[in-house]
Each structure stands twice: as C-alpha cells, then as structure tokens.
Amino acid sequence: MAADKADPRHSVKDDQYKPGPQSPLQKKVADFIESPRVEKTIIFLVALYCGLIFIDVVGTGPESKFTLSDGAQEVMAIVDLGILTLFFFEIVAKIFAFGYLLYLTQPLY
C-alpha cells in the first residue's frame, strides 16, 4: 500500500480530476446547492421564468391584442436579468462544488 503513494506516475494534478467535492468549502457548497429548499427554489424560478417569457412573447408581438406598458416591460426586463443572474450563480456554484469535468460530463439521471 505504501508503494502506491510512492508511485512516481501519481502527481498532485491527478487529484484535480477526482469526482465530487474535495475541500470542506466545496462540500458545504455542494450540500447547500443540493438541499431540497434550493432545488425547489430553482424549479420555482424556472416555472416563473417560463411564465415571464410567455407574457413577453404574447405581450410584445406585432399582432398582439394584449400589450404591456413601458413600465411593465421595464419591470419584466429587471426580473428577467435577476433570474438569469441567479441561474448563472447556480452554475458557477455547481462547477465549484463538483468540479468542471464532473459537472459537465455527469448524466442527467
């Protein structure tokens, strides 16, 4: 067993490619991101975002009978940017917690 640790082919770089969280901070972020509360929040945001896109498409079409005021369009743009920013930070947190290769190559269940 001690011979495995002394193997010259093993380098510190190999540890970068081990799947899953390695540091305590990565484990805490992984536990947070995978918590049921965060998962349910992300699902709610996806549904909300779908609704906003639907309203935006219906409300801004050239032949639309339903139109949005400039103020409503501005609020929707701000909410849209906020939700996309949260999705971006979710992806960054998952890549940090699970590693780049594992996050992008893991099957979707």
Rosetta blueprint (number, residue, H / E / L):
1 M L
2 A H
3 A H
4 D H
5 K H
6 A L
7 D L
8 P L
9 R L
10 H L
11 S L
12 V H
13 K H
14 D H
15 D H
16 Q H
17 Y H
18 K L
19 P L
20 G L
21 P L
22 Q L
23 S L
24 P H
25 L H
26 Q H
27 K H
28 K H
29 V H
30 A H
31 D H
32 F H
33 I H
34 E L
35 S L
36 P H
37 R H
38 V H
39 E H
40 K H
41 T H
42 I H
43 I H
44 F H
45 L H
46 V H
47 A H
48 L H
49 Y H
50 C H
51 G H
52 L H
53 I H
54 F H
55 I H
56 D H
57 V H
58 V H
59 G H
60 T H
61 G L
62 P L
63 E L
64 S L
65 K L
66 F L
67 T L
68 L L
69 S L
70 D H
71 G H
72 A H
73 Q H
74 E H
75 V H
76 M H
77 A H
78 I H
79 V H
80 D H
81 L H
82 G H
83 I H
84 L H
85 T H
86 L H
87 F H
88 F H
89 F H
90 E H
91 I H
92 V H
93 A H
94 K H
95 I H
96 F H
97 A H
98 F H
99 G L
100 Y H
101 L H
102 L H
103 Y H
104 L H
105 T H
106 Q L
107 P L
108 L L
109 Y L
